[in-house]
Amino acid sequence: MTELLHDPQPTPLALLLLGKGSDPDSERGVECPGALPAASDPGLVERAAAAKAALGDRVFVLGHHYQRDEVIAFADVTGDSFKLAQQAAAHPEAEFIVFCGVHFMAESADILTSPAQQVILPDLAAGCSMADMADIIEVEACWEALAQAGIADATVPVTYMNSTAAIKAFTGRHGGLVCTSSNAQRSMEWAFERGEKVLFLPDQHLGRNTAVFDLGLSLDDCVVFNPFKPNGGLSLDELRAAKVILWRGHCSVHGRFTADEVDEVRVRVPGVNVIVHPECQHEVVAKADYVGSTEKIISTIAAAEPGTAWAVGTELNLVKRLATMNPDKSVVYLDRTVCFCATMNRIDLPHLVWVLESIIAGNVVNRIEVDPDTAHWAKVALDRMLALPGAALPKD
């Protein structure tokens, strides 16, 4: 019998899964240079208020709707990603833009603001699972597959705002544009006026729902390109026959809601109005009473009759805030399982205090900078969206 002289050593992957290791490529920002305040620090609120007051107009804090209330309390403006990026550009007096959102949002703010402004993301690990599902190398390979199928020249790419700067730039280079959830229909119409097909990135659900419910196409007109399969898992005939080629991506929060949950909440709350985001699955959107962007969800419930009941299919932080903002109505979460946007929730009061106090100390941390070429072509795609009729202030 062979004697074991040494205990087996755990691999780096095993340590990572056990929470005893780290991956700097996927966990950017997990460790902060300097001292991150403890979440239990009873003086955090006072420290945040003091730091913000000391900086005055030099800093402009943006808070996405899905942020924690403790962060929203210090935001100069709240909203969806594109609205916030526009607001940053509209305040050139602010040297520092602290974007309490996720990585792609801070990139958009850097693209739209002046070179004199510095965009900061409190935690670099605050990413977006949907945006990360469309890697630029994989998207370039997809475009090559379309070229080999002989359809690239007839295809116009449309990317959702929830995409990286690299994907926005890809879209700009190839004659396409960016869209938000509120102008996805007009953006796809614009694309079809210029080509026979649309490559929709990165959210398959928004692309499918827009194509079918707004443009009147059929489900058979849509195919899903899976970047992990040869040729996207599609035959040449399927690619050539499709009108909309959907990237295989989705929102980890909105993709959780199911049609069964819509049926269940109607039994549980008689007379309930179901309102969901168009990033939800097609079957959920088909069963909902109302569908719309985050801003539309907020305004629809605010304008509703007192006493009405609403089941909301979007991020839980916002749903809780909607319930507080509308005490004369019943507002419930569509899914009984608690599901915050995990990456958005990485931004917390300790990180906000850390970045503000770092600025005061003359140390700008976690700056987001998009390289000039990528920024140029991404802005081309954004400008095409802004040139659409009625698109001055699109919403996500």
N, C-alpha and C positions, 0 to 999 in steps of 0.2 A: 504494500500500500504506500502510495507516494505521500510524503509528509509535506504539508503546506508550510513553507518557511515564512511567508508574509501574508498579512490580511489583504484581500482585494481592495484596491483603491477606487473610490467612486469616480466616475467620469465627470467632466465639466457639465455635461447635459444632466446627469443625475443630480449633481449639486444644484443646478439651476432649478430643476423641478422640485427639489426639496426646499427651495427658498434660501439656500446657503451659497449661492453664486450669483453672478450677474452677467448679462450680455450687453456690452457697450453699444453694439449695433442696433439692437431692438429696444434698449432701455436707456436711451439718451435722456439725461436729466434726472435719473433716479437719485444720483448723488449730487449735491450742490456744493460747489466750492465755497467754503466759509460756513458759518453757523446758521443752519435753518432753525428758526424758532420752534419750540415744542408746541404741538397742537394744544397741549394742556395749559399753556401760558395764559394766565388770567388777564394779562395786560395787552393781548394781541389787538383787540379792538382799538384801544387807546393808542397803541403804537402805529397802527395803520392810519388812524385819523391824524395823528401828529405828523407822520411822514408825508401824507398827501397834502396837508396844510403847508408844510415847509416847502414843498416843491411848487405849490401854486399852479400857475398856468403852464409851467414847464412840463407837466405831465398830464396826459389824458388817458383815463382808464376806460376800457371798453369791456362790457359784460354781456356775454351771449345769454340768450334766454334759458339755456339748459344749465347755467351755472348755479352753484349753491347760493342760498340767500345771504350767507355771510360775506360772499364776494360781491354779489349784486349790490349790497349796501354801499359799496365804495365806488361803484361804476358811475362815470359821468354820463354815460348813455348806454341803454340796453337795446338789444335787437338781434336780428339774424346776421349771418356772417358778412354778406355783401353790404348791407346797410351800415354795419359797424366799420367796414373798411372805408366806405365813402365818408362816414363821419370823421374818421381819422384824417382823411385827405382834406376835409373841410375845416380843419383846425391846424393850419400851418404854424401857428404860434407855439404849439406844443413840441418841445424837443424830443420828448419820450412818449411813445404810444405803448401802453401796457395792455396787451390783448389777452383778456381772460376768456379764452376759447380753446381752440386746438390748432395744430401746426399749420394746416392749409389756410386757415383764416388769417393767421399772422403773416403768411406769405403774401396773401392778397393785399393786406394792408401795406406791406413793404413795397409792392408793385405800384400801388396807387398814391402813396405819399411821396413827399419830396426827399431828395438825398440828404437834406439837413435833418430829417427826422429819423429817429432810431426806434424800431419796433421790437418789443420785448415780449417773450412768452414766458410766464412765470415758471412753468415746468416744461422742459423740452420733450418730456415723455408724454405730454398731452397730445396724442395723435388722433387720427380718425380711422377706424377700421375700414370704412368704406373707401376712403381716399387711398389707403394703403393697398387695397385690392387691385388697383390699376398701377402696376409698376411700368415705368417708361420703357424698359427693355422689352417687356412682354407686349406692350401696346405697339411698339415698333415692329415686333415680330408678327403681330396681328395684321398690321398694315401691309407687310410683305406678303402675307397669305392672301390678302384681298387683291394685291397686285398680281400674284401668280394665278388667281382665279379670273383675272381680267376685269375686275370691277372696282379697283381703287379709284380710277379716274371718274367713276360715276358715283362715288361715295363721298358724302360730306360729314366730317366728324362734328359731334355736338357733345361737349362735356359739361357735366353738372358742376356748379360752383364748388361742391364738396369733392375736389380733386386737387392733386398737387400742382405746384407751379409748372413742373415739367410736363404734365399732361395738358394743362392749359396752353403751354407754348407749342406742344405738338399739334393741338387743335388749330391754333393760329397759323402755324406754318402750312397746314394742309387745307386752308380755306374755310375752316369751321369757326364756331363761336362757342361762348360759354352760355349757360342758361341757369336760371333759378327755378325753384318749383312753381313759382307763380307765372313765369313766362316760358315754361318749357314748350307749351303748345305753339306759341308764336315763333320760338326758336327753331322748332322742328319744321314748321311751315316754311320758314326762311331757308332752311337747309334743302327741303324738297323743291323749292323754287330754283335751286342751283344744282341739284343732282337727283339721281334716281333712287339713291339709297342713303340711309343715315346710319353711321356708327355712333351709338349712344354709350357714353362712358360716365362714371363707372357703375351707376346704380341701375340694374336691370329693371327694378320695379317701377321707378319713376318713368323710365323710358317706355316700358310696356303699357303702363296705365295711360300715359299721354298719347301713345300711338293708337290705342284701342278706344278709350273713352273720349278723347278730344279730337283726334284726327279721323276716327271712323274706320281705322284699319282693323283687320282681324288678327286673332292670336296666331293664326297660321302665317301671317305676313312677318312675324317676328321670330328670330332665332337667337339663341344664346351662344356667344363665343366663349369657350372655356380655355383660358390660356395654358392650362396644365395638360391639355390633350393636343395631339398633332392636328394641325389645321383647325384648332378650336373645337375639335370633336364633331365637325360638320363636313359633309361631302361638298364637292364643288357645285353640284346641282342645288344643294340647300343654300349655299352662299349666294349663288346667282339668282335664285328665286326669291330670296328674302328682300323685303323693303326696309326693315329695321334690323340691324345687327346689334344686339344688346351685349354689353360686356358682363361677364359673370361676377357682379359685385352687388353688395346690398348693405343697408344700415343694420348694424348689430342690434339696435334697439327697435326700430320700426319693423324689422323683419321678423320679430318675435310674435307679433300679434297674429291671431288666427281667426278664420271665419267662425269656428266653433265658439270663440270668446264673444263674438258679436251676438250670436244666437243666445248664449248664456246670459249676457248682460241684459238683453231684452226681456228675459224671463225674470231675472233678479230685480230689475228696475223698470216696472211697467211704464210705458210712454216715454222711455228714454230716447234722446237724440244721440246718435253715434256719429262722432266727427273724428276723422283720421287724417294723417299726413299722407301725401301721395307716394312716399317712400315705402308704404306698407304693401304687403303682397296683393296681387290682383284680386284674389278672392275676398279679401278683407275690404278693399275699396269698393268692390261691387256690392257688398252688403251694407255699406255705411250710408247714412243719410246725408252727410256733408263731407267733402274732401277739400283740403286746402293747405297752403303753406302755414308755417308757424304763426306768422302775423295774421293770417286769415282766421286761424283757429281762435286766436286771442280776441280779435274784433267781433267774430260771430257770436261767441259766448257773451261778450260784454254787451252786445246789442240785443240779446235774447230776452224774452219776457220773464219777469220774476216768477219764480216757482217752477220753471222748467228744469228738467234733469238732463245731464250731459255725461256721456261716457267718451273719454278722450283717448285716442290712440297716438300718443307721442311721448316724449321723454318725461319721466316722473317728476323731476324738479319743477318743470313748467306746469304740470298738471296740479301739483300741490299749490303752486303760486296762484293758478287760476281759481282754485277753490277758495283761497283766501281773498282774492280780488273780487269774487262774485258771491258774497254771503247770502244773497237773495235767491241763489240757484243751487241745485245739487250737482256737484261736479265730481265724478269718480274716474278712476283709472280703468282703462279697458281691460287690462291684464291684471288679474289678482296677484300675480307674482311681481314682487318689487324688482324693478330694473332701471337703474340710473344709467346714464351714459358714462361708462367707467373711465374712459380717457378724459372726458370733459371734467369729471370730478377729481382729477389729479390736481386741478387748480384749486387751492384752498387758501385760507387766511395766512397760514405760515409762509407759503410761497409768495403771496402778495406782499406781505410785510418785508420779506427778505429782498425782493427786487426793488421795492421803494427805498428801503434803508440803504441798499447798495448804491443806488443812484445818488443819494445824498452824500455818501462816502466817496463819490467820484469813480465808482466801479460799475460799469454797465454790464450786467450779466444776461445770458440767454438771448442775445440779440439775434433776430432773424433777418438774414440778408439773402436776397435772390440775385443770382448772377445777372449781369446786364443783358446778355443775349436771351436768356430764359425770360427775364422780365419783359423785354421788348415784345417777344412773340405772344406771351401770355396777355399782355396789355392789348395787343392787336385783337385777340379773341374776345377780351372783355369789351373793347370799344365797339366791336361789331354788335354785341348784345345791346350796348347802350344806344346804338343807332336805330334799334328797332322802334317802330311806332309805339308810343306810350310806355317806353321802357326806362324812363328817367330814374325811377327809384324801384327797381324790381326787388322782390323779397324771396327769401329761401323757403 
